[in-house]
Amino acid sequence: MKLYIVISSAFLAFLNLAIASDSPPNILLIMADDVGYECFSSYGSKEYSTPRLDALAAEGIRFENCHSTPLCTPSRVNLMSGKSNVFNYFDFGVYPKGEPTFANHFKNQGYATAVAGKWQLLLDDKGISPQEAGFDSYLLWNTPNTERARYWNPSLEQNGEILDLPEGAYGPDICASFLEDFIEEQAGSNTPFLAYYPMILPHNPFPPAPNSSDLNSKDDKANFIDMVNYLDSLVGRLVDALEESGVMENTLVIFTSDNGTNADLTSIFDGAPLQGGKGYTKDHGTHVPLIVNWPGRIPGNQVSDNLIAFSDFFPTIVDAAGMAPKKISDGDGISFWPHCLGQEGTERKWVYGYYFPRPYAESFDNKYHHWEVRYARDKRYKLYGNGDLYDTQEDVLEKRVLDPERSSRAAKRARKSLQAILDSYPDQGRGVDYSRVVGERR
């Protein structure tokens, strides 16, 4: 007598998920370049279309209060080291040599690691290479060996060699293909992987993207809108690669951006014009998207207003991977993994910021050569080291300093608590050689 057993597809999916949950998860960490929260349809934009990220947000969690630093390199150092820039930031384009990264940690835990996109952490005489940062393989722009072209006919370095690419090659496509191949290769092994995708898009210059209807367009804003949409499609390609390789159910996908949108661009958000704030410590310079997705682990349709700092990413992915907490010297990150699961966890009450992007510039302006500044903020108020307090909800552009004596009780309480945060951090950057700081503030 033969016995036939019918197994439903739902049961097989459950079985696969149960097996996957016993294995160390894969990590795909994606960070866009120069684009704020206002440029994503999942955050309410009507001007930009980002359907693949919308889907990840709908099936996972979207954070509405994530704050980076205002500029590229500071955010990268903050993200990769798990500590505020006041402890370890040296100079623009430099990652402090000897400072462990999240890739070093995951590699030490047996993960295969890869990075593709924009580096900007190594100069000829200082900084660290991708290998020193813990990556087994890489394909990068903005290393000492690459030239300036990043989009059409780009200069890209792959594992020590400059690629010989065909005419008309598009840099972001090449980087996405590299990670697609990495995902496919690792899916066939028993080794978990960490893929870091610091995207090239959509930083200026703003040439037409492959999806642009006019490939000769000189309209920066129209091209930027296309670039953001194309960024979204590249995220979708990697999600498709995870699904096609059968590892989506065991992969944590995180999407964010390194800072706000270029200040030369203005978008319509909530029915009003909103100028990009890149380079500035105001909200539009630091308020970035954060979407986290893991099918079957992270409940869908979640929206959180919890404060998130870039120092939090390192401890969060360690927590999500089921590893013991990593002790980070001077680390000030808090894992937001419990919040992703719909649990209480430890809620961050404040974010500390330190910004001195080019300490050795000849002069300091109010943007890319910003003077040294420290600040602490909660969900509403922001206090600077010079004593200026702002209500970021009523005065998002920080035009009105709150009077210490005549402000509300809530503002006075915030001033006291935020001052205690500032006092708990160093007065100056520990990585800065102040004997070389001779620039004048304009």
Backbone torsions as a table, in degrees:
resi	resn	phi	psi	omega
1	MET	NA	128.9	-179.6
2	LYS	-96.5	139.7	179.8
3	LEU	-111.7	121.6	-179.9
4	TYR	-105.4	131.7	178.9
5	ILE	-115.8	124.8	178.8
6	VAL	-98.2	121.9	-179.9
7	ILE	-110.2	121.4	-177.3
8	SER	-72.3	156.8	177.5
9	SER	-64.1	-33.4	178.9
10	ALA	-64.0	-40.5	179.2
11	PHE	-66.1	-40.2	178.2
12	LEU	-62.0	-40.9	178.7
13	ALA	-62.8	-42.2	177.9
14	PHE	-62.8	-41.9	-179.6
15	LEU	-63.2	-44.5	179.3
16	ASN	-62.1	-39.5	179.9
17	LEU	-67.0	-39.3	179.3
18	ALA	-64.1	-41.1	178.1
19	ILE	-65.4	-44.0	-177.9
20	ALA	-63.2	-37.4	-175.8
21	SER	-67.3	-17.3	177.0
22	ASP	-85.1	-7.3	-178.0
23	SER	-103.1	151.2	175.6
24	PRO	-59.0	134.4	-176.9
25	PRO	-74.5	154.6	169.6
26	ASN	-82.7	154.8	179.3
27	ILE	-124.5	127.0	171.0
28	LEU	-120.8	107.1	-178.6
29	LEU	-108.0	115.9	-175.5
30	ILE	-114.0	129.6	177.4
31	MET	-130.8	114.1	177.1
32	ALA	-73.9	168.1	-173.3
33	ASP	-117.7	109.3	175.0
34	ASP	69.9	60.4	174.7
35	VAL	-153.9	123.1	-176.7
36	GLY	-86.6	177.7	-176.6
37	TYR	-61.2	-26.9	-173.7
38	GLU	-70.9	-6.7	-175.6
39	CYS	-102.1	19.8	-177.3
40	PHE	-128.9	132.2	-176.0
41	SER	-66.2	-27.1	177.2
42	SER	-68.0	-19.1	176.9
43	TYR	-95.0	3.0	174.7
44	GLY	109.5	1.9	179.9
45	SER	-68.0	137.8	173.3
46	LYS	-103.3	-6.1	-175.3
47	GLU	-95.9	-25.2	-177.7
48	TYR	-115.3	149.2	179.2
49	SER	-120.0	116.2	-179.6
50	THR	-133.7	67.8	-172.3
51	PRO	-65.9	-33.1	-178.7
52	ARG	-70.6	-38.6	175.3
53	LEU	-70.8	-34.7	174.8
54	ASP	-56.8	-43.7	-179.0
55	ALA	-65.6	-41.8	177.6
56	LEU	-61.6	-39.7	179.6
57	ALA	-68.1	-42.3	-178.6
58	ALA	-64.7	-31.5	-178.3
59	GLU	-95.4	3.0	-179.1
60	GLY	-142.0	-131.8	-177.9
61	ILE	-131.2	139.9	177.2
62	ARG	-116.7	127.0	179.0
63	PHE	-98.9	133.8	-176.1
64	GLU	-101.7	2.2	-175.0
65	ASN	-137.1	45.2	177.9
66	CYS	-92.5	133.3	-177.3
67	HIS	-127.7	126.7	175.1
68	SER	-96.1	-166.3	163.8
69	THR	-89.0	173.3	-176.3
70	PRO	-81.0	-2.0	-172.1
71	LEU	-146.6	163.4	-168.7
72	CYS	-55.8	-69.5	-174.7
73	THR	-58.9	-46.9	179.0
74	PRO	-55.1	-39.9	179.2
75	SER	-66.7	-39.1	179.9
76	ARG	-64.5	-42.1	178.2
77	VAL	-65.3	-44.0	178.9
78	ASN	-60.4	-48.8	-177.4
79	LEU	-63.4	-46.9	-171.7
80	MET	-78.0	-25.1	-176.8
81	SER	-98.0	-22.1	-179.1
82	GLY	76.6	25.2	179.1
83	LYS	-147.0	155.6	-180.0
84	SER	-62.3	149.5	178.3
85	ASN	-59.5	-22.9	-178.6
86	VAL	-63.2	-21.9	-178.1
87	PHE	-89.3	-27.8	-168.8
88	ASN	-146.1	4.6	-177.6
89	TYR	-78.9	131.5	-177.2
90	PHE	-105.7	-55.9	-174.1
91	ASP	-167.8	164.0	-179.4
92	PHE	-64.9	136.5	179.1
93	GLY	82.2	10.3	-173.2
94	VAL	-128.9	130.5	166.9
95	TYR	-101.3	133.1	-175.4
96	PRO	-61.5	121.1	-178.6
97	LYS	-62.1	134.7	-179.7
98	GLY	90.1	-7.9	178.7
99	GLU	-83.1	117.0	-178.3
100	PRO	-63.0	147.7	177.7
101	THR	-113.7	169.9	176.1
102	PHE	-64.8	-30.0	178.3
103	ALA	-69.1	-38.3	174.2
104	ASN	-56.0	-45.0	-176.9
105	HIS	-66.0	-46.7	-178.4
106	PHE	-68.3	-35.4	175.8
107	LYS	-62.8	-42.1	178.4
108	ASN	-64.6	-22.9	178.7
109	GLN	-91.3	8.8	175.2
110	GLY	96.1	8.2	179.5
111	TYR	-80.9	146.4	165.1
112	ALA	-81.6	138.1	-173.4
113	THR	-129.4	142.8	178.1
114	ALA	-149.3	151.2	177.1
115	VAL	-137.8	141.9	176.8
116	ALA	-145.6	140.3	178.1
117	GLY	130.1	-127.7	-175.6
118	LYS	-104.3	130.2	-179.5
119	TRP	-95.5	-76.5	177.3
120	GLN	59.5	37.3	-179.1
121	LEU	-130.5	9.6	-176.4
122	LEU	-143.8	124.8	171.4
123	LEU	-107.9	178.4	-177.7
124	ASP	-60.5	-34.3	-172.6
125	ASP	-116.3	0.8	-179.3
126	LYS	-161.0	164.1	-176.4
127	GLY	103.6	-169.0	179.8
128	ILE	-132.1	150.6	176.5
129	SER	-82.4	165.0	175.8
130	PRO	-58.2	-37.4	179.5
131	GLN	-65.5	-42.4	178.0
132	GLU	-63.8	-28.5	179.3
133	ALA	-80.1	-3.8	175.0
134	GLY	102.5	13.3	-178.1
135	PHE	-99.0	128.1	179.1
136	ASP	-68.3	-37.9	-178.7
137	SER	-143.1	157.1	-177.0
138	TYR	-155.8	155.4	169.1
139	LEU	-141.0	111.3	-166.2
140	LEU	-138.2	149.7	165.9
141	TRP	-106.8	157.5	179.4
142	ASN	68.7	50.2	166.0
143	THR	-111.3	169.3	179.1
144	PRO	-60.1	-20.0	-177.3
145	ASN	-90.5	-15.1	-176.5
146	THR	-92.0	158.7	174.7
147	GLU	-96.8	-171.4	-170.0
148	ARG	-78.3	-25.4	-176.1
149	ALA	-64.8	128.0	-178.0
150	ARG	-125.2	-22.7	-176.6
151	TYR	-100.0	-96.2	179.2
152	TRP	-75.9	134.7	-177.3
153	ASN	50.9	61.5	-170.7
154	PRO	-81.0	163.5	171.6
155	SER	-104.0	108.3	-175.5
156	LEU	-127.8	138.7	178.9
157	GLU	-107.0	125.7	177.5
158	GLN	-119.0	111.6	176.8
159	ASN	49.2	45.2	174.5
160	GLY	95.1	-6.4	-178.0
161	GLU	-121.3	137.9	173.9
162	ILE	-77.8	127.7	-175.9
163	LEU	-71.1	142.0	172.5
164	ASP	-98.0	98.7	-172.1
165	LEU	-103.4	152.8	178.9
166	PRO	-70.2	157.5	177.8
167	GLU	-58.3	134.9	178.8
168	GLY	88.9	5.9	177.8
169	ALA	-65.9	145.3	-179.2
170	TYR	-115.2	118.4	-171.7
171	GLY	-51.7	-49.9	179.7
172	PRO	-59.1	-33.0	176.1
173	ASP	-64.4	-42.1	-178.0
174	ILE	-63.5	-42.1	180.0
175	CYS	-65.1	-42.5	179.2
176	ALA	-63.7	-40.5	179.3
177	SER	-63.3	-38.1	178.4
178	PHE	-60.0	-44.4	-179.3
179	LEU	-74.0	-32.3	173.8
180	GLU	-59.5	-45.1	178.8
181	ASP	-63.9	-40.9	179.4
182	PHE	-61.6	-45.1	179.3
183	ILE	-60.9	-45.6	-179.2
184	GLU	-62.5	-42.3	-179.4
185	GLU	-65.6	-44.1	-177.1
186	GLN	-72.7	-28.1	179.4
187	ALA	-63.5	-26.9	179.5
188	GLY	-84.6	1.1	179.6
189	SER	-113.6	178.4	176.2
190	ASN	-100.1	16.4	-176.5
191	THR	-100.8	123.8	175.1
192	PRO	-67.8	157.4	-177.0
193	PHE	-131.2	153.9	171.0
194	LEU	-119.2	116.6	177.2
195	ALA	-113.8	122.0	180.0
196	TYR	-109.9	126.3	-174.2
197	TYR	-124.7	77.6	172.3
198	PRO	-75.6	94.1	-168.4
199	MET	-62.5	153.2	172.6
200	ILE	-79.8	-37.4	179.0
201	LEU	-71.8	151.9	-9.3
202	PRO	-109.1	43.0	178.5
203	HIS	-56.2	148.6	174.6
204	ASN	-66.8	155.6	6.2
205	PRO	-69.1	169.0	-174.0
206	PHE	-116.2	70.7	176.0
207	PRO	-77.2	165.1	173.9
208	PRO	-58.4	148.0	176.2
209	ALA	-96.8	168.3	-180.0
210	PRO	-57.5	-23.8	179.8
211	ASN	-91.4	2.4	-178.4
212	SER	-72.7	139.3	179.3
213	SER	-72.8	-27.2	178.5
214	ASP	-119.9	103.8	-177.9
215	LEU	-77.3	2.4	175.1
216	ASN	-112.4	10.1	-175.9
217	SER	-62.0	139.0	175.2
218	LYS	-110.7	9.5	-178.2
219	ASP	-85.0	104.1	-175.4
220	ASP	-57.7	-44.3	-176.5
221	LYS	-66.5	-45.8	179.2
222	ALA	-62.3	-41.4	179.0
223	ASN	-66.5	-38.3	179.2
224	PHE	-63.6	-41.5	177.2
225	ILE	-59.0	-43.0	177.4
226	ASP	-64.4	-38.6	-179.2
227	MET	-64.3	-40.6	178.5
228	VAL	-65.6	-42.1	177.3
229	ASN	-63.6	-37.6	179.8
230	TYR	-71.4	-37.3	172.8
231	LEU	-52.8	-46.8	180.0
232	ASP	-59.8	-40.9	-179.3
233	SER	-67.4	-31.4	177.8
234	LEU	-70.4	-38.3	173.0
235	VAL	-59.3	-42.5	177.8
236	GLY	-61.4	-37.2	177.7
237	ARG	-61.4	-40.6	180.0
238	LEU	-71.0	-36.7	175.1
239	VAL	-62.8	-42.0	177.2
240	ASP	-61.9	-39.0	179.1
241	ALA	-64.4	-38.7	177.0
242	LEU	-63.7	-43.2	-179.0
243	GLU	-67.8	-45.1	-178.0
244	GLU	-67.3	-27.0	178.5
245	SER	-87.3	-3.7	176.7
246	GLY	77.5	21.4	-176.9
247	VAL	-119.4	6.4	-177.6
248	MET	-59.1	-39.6	-176.4
249	GLU	-70.4	-9.8	177.7
250	ASN	-123.0	32.8	-178.4
251	THR	-131.4	127.5	173.4
252	LEU	-88.0	122.1	179.7
253	VAL	-111.9	125.7	179.3
254	ILE	-124.4	132.6	176.9
255	PHE	-125.8	132.3	174.9
256	THR	-150.2	-167.9	177.1
257	SER	-141.0	156.1	-173.2
258	ASP	-80.4	-22.8	178.0
259	ASN	-172.2	-177.6	-178.4
260	GLY	-70.6	176.4	-176.9
261	THR	-71.1	151.0	176.7
262	ASN	-50.0	133.4	-175.4
263	ALA	-69.3	-10.3	176.1
264	ASP	-80.6	-6.2	-176.8
265	LEU	-113.1	140.9	175.4
266	THR	-123.1	131.3	-179.9
267	SER	-115.5	159.7	174.5
268	ILE	-95.2	122.4	-178.9
269	PHE	-141.4	130.3	-175.3
270	ASP	55.5	35.3	175.6
271	GLY	77.0	8.1	-178.1
272	ALA	-134.9	155.1	177.5
273	PRO	-69.8	139.1	179.3
274	LEU	-133.1	112.2	-179.5
275	GLN	-77.8	138.2	177.2
276	GLY	-59.6	149.4	-174.2
277	GLY	-119.0	15.8	180.0
278	LYS	-50.8	135.8	177.3
279	GLY	93.2	-13.6	-177.4
280	TYR	-111.2	151.4	-178.9
281	THR	-84.0	-1.2	175.6
282	LYS	-67.8	167.7	-174.7
283	ASP	-53.0	-41.2	-176.1
284	HIS	-71.2	-8.5	174.0
285	GLY	-92.2	-23.0	-173.8
286	THR	-118.3	-17.0	-176.0
287	HIS	-79.7	110.8	-173.4
288	VAL	-125.3	160.9	177.9
289	PRO	-72.4	153.8	171.3
290	LEU	-148.1	115.2	179.7
291	ILE	-124.6	131.7	-178.2
292	VAL	-128.9	132.5	-174.6
293	ASN	-140.9	136.0	171.0
294	TRP	-155.3	101.6	-175.8
295	PRO	-55.5	131.5	177.8
296	GLY	84.2	-14.7	179.2
297	ARG	-111.6	-46.1	-179.9
298	ILE	-96.1	118.9	177.7
299	PRO	-60.8	145.9	-177.7
300	GLY	-83.4	172.2	175.7
301	ASN	58.7	34.9	176.6
302	GLN	-99.9	139.7	173.0
303	VAL	-131.5	128.6	-177.1
304	SER	-124.0	137.1	174.5
305	ASP	-102.0	14.0	177.4
306	ASN	-61.8	141.8	176.3
307	LEU	-69.1	135.9	176.7
308	ILE	-130.1	132.7	174.4
309	ALA	-110.6	158.1	-178.9
310	PHE	-66.4	-21.8	174.7
311	SER	-64.9	-17.7	-173.9
312	ASP	-79.0	-18.3	-173.3
313	PHE	-66.1	-43.1	-178.5
314	PHE	-58.3	-57.6	-179.7
315	PRO	-63.9	-26.7	-179.5
316	THR	-68.7	-46.4	-178.3
317	ILE	-71.0	-29.3	174.1
318	VAL	-65.3	-44.3	178.8
319	ASP	-62.7	-46.1	-178.6
320	ALA	-63.2	-31.6	-179.4
321	ALA	-78.5	-4.0	179.1
322	GLY	78.3	17.1	179.1
323	MET	-85.7	159.9	172.0
324	ALA	-63.8	146.6	179.2
325	PRO	-53.9	137.6	179.9
326	LYS	-88.3	123.8	176.1
327	LYS	-77.0	118.4	-179.9
328	ILE	-113.4	119.0	178.8
329	SER	-59.0	122.9	-176.4
330	ASP	65.4	12.8	179.0
331	GLY	-64.6	133.3	179.9
332	ASP	-123.1	23.2	179.1
333	GLY	-86.7	154.0	177.1
334	ILE	-126.8	130.3	179.1
335	SER	-65.7	128.0	173.5
336	PHE	-102.0	14.0	179.2
337	TRP	-59.2	-43.7	177.5
338	PRO	-55.9	-37.2	179.1
339	HIS	-64.8	-35.4	177.3
340	CYS	-61.7	-32.6	-179.1
341	LEU	-84.7	0.0	-178.0
342	GLY	82.6	16.0	-179.9
343	GLN	-100.7	171.0	-176.7
344	GLU	-72.3	-55.9	-178.2
345	GLY	62.1	-160.9	176.6
346	THR	-100.9	117.2	-177.9
347	GLU	-88.4	126.7	178.3
348	ARG	-71.1	129.1	-178.9
349	LYS	-95.4	-16.0	-175.5
350	TRP	-155.5	160.8	172.7
351	VAL	-125.7	131.9	176.6
352	TYR	-100.9	138.9	178.7
353	GLY	-127.8	140.0	174.5
354	TYR	-133.7	130.7	-173.2
355	TYR	-141.9	113.2	176.1
356	PHE	-152.4	71.1	-165.7
357	PRO	-64.3	-36.9	-179.1
358	ARG	-132.3	80.4	-173.0
359	PRO	-60.9	-24.3	-171.5
360	TYR	-107.1	22.3	176.2
361	ALA	-68.1	157.3	179.9
362	GLU	-72.3	-29.5	177.2
363	SER	-149.1	156.6	-177.8
364	PHE	-115.3	125.3	175.5
365	ASP	-107.7	-153.1	-174.5
366	ASN	-107.3	21.7	-173.6
367	LYS	-142.6	-105.3	-172.8
368	TYR	-73.4	-19.8	174.3
369	HIS	-114.1	52.2	-173.5
370	HIS	-68.1	142.0	174.3
371	TRP	-68.4	164.1	-178.9
372	GLU	-64.0	131.4	-179.2
373	VAL	-146.6	143.1	175.9
374	ARG	-124.2	145.8	176.7
375	TYR	-155.7	158.2	173.7
376	ALA	-133.4	142.9	-177.2
377	ARG	-141.6	153.4	167.3
378	ASP	-111.3	-157.4	-177.3
379	LYS	-71.3	-16.8	-177.5
380	ARG	-122.7	-46.2	-172.1
381	TYR	-105.0	150.4	176.7
382	LYS	-132.4	127.4	-179.3
383	LEU	-115.6	126.5	177.8
384	TYR	-92.9	161.7	-179.0
385	GLY	-61.5	-22.8	179.2
386	ASN	-85.9	2.9	177.8
387	GLY	97.3	-6.1	179.2
388	ASP	-72.8	127.5	179.1
389	LEU	-116.9	135.1	-179.6
390	TYR	-126.6	149.3	171.1
391	ASP	-95.1	102.2	-172.6
392	THR	-74.8	-11.0	175.5
393	GLN	-85.1	-44.0	-179.6
394	GLU	-86.4	-20.8	-174.3
395	ASP	-139.7	68.2	-172.3
396	VAL	-63.5	-26.8	179.8
397	LEU	-89.2	3.0	175.3
398	GLU	53.9	57.7	179.0
399	LYS	-100.6	-15.3	-174.6
400	ARG	-125.2	107.8	176.5
401	VAL	-72.1	132.3	179.6
402	LEU	-77.4	130.8	-179.9
403	ASP	-67.8	127.5	-178.3
404	PRO	-59.4	-31.0	-176.1
405	GLU	-90.8	-36.1	-171.4
406	ARG	-104.6	8.4	178.6
407	SER	-80.7	170.9	-176.8
408	SER	-68.9	166.4	177.2
409	ARG	-62.0	-39.3	179.1
410	ALA	-61.8	-41.1	179.0
411	ALA	-66.3	-39.3	178.9
412	LYS	-66.0	-40.1	176.6
413	ARG	-64.0	-41.6	179.5
414	ALA	-63.3	-41.3	179.2
415	ARG	-58.8	-43.9	-178.6
416	LYS	-65.4	-47.1	-177.6
417	SER	-69.4	-38.5	-179.9
418	LEU	-72.2	-31.6	175.3
419	GLN	-64.0	-36.8	177.5
420	ALA	-63.3	-35.6	176.8
421	ILE	-65.8	-48.2	179.0
422	LEU	-58.0	-41.1	-178.1
423	ASP	-67.6	-21.3	-178.4
424	SER	-81.9	-9.3	179.3
425	TYR	-107.9	161.2	177.3
426	PRO	-59.1	150.8	179.4
427	ASP	-71.9	-26.9	-178.4
428	GLN	-137.7	164.1	179.6
429	GLY	-68.0	129.0	-178.2
430	ARG	-72.8	-20.1	-178.8
431	GLY	-93.0	-3.6	-175.2
432	VAL	-90.6	133.6	174.0
433	ASP	-90.4	96.8	-172.3
434	TYR	-69.7	-14.9	175.4
435	SER	-68.5	-18.8	179.9
436	ARG	-99.9	-1.9	179.6
437	VAL	-85.8	99.0	-175.1
438	VAL	-125.0	0.9	-176.8
439	GLY	-68.1	153.8	178.6
440	GLU	-101.3	140.6	176.6
441	ARG	-82.6	127.6	-179.2
442	ARG	-93.8	NA	NA
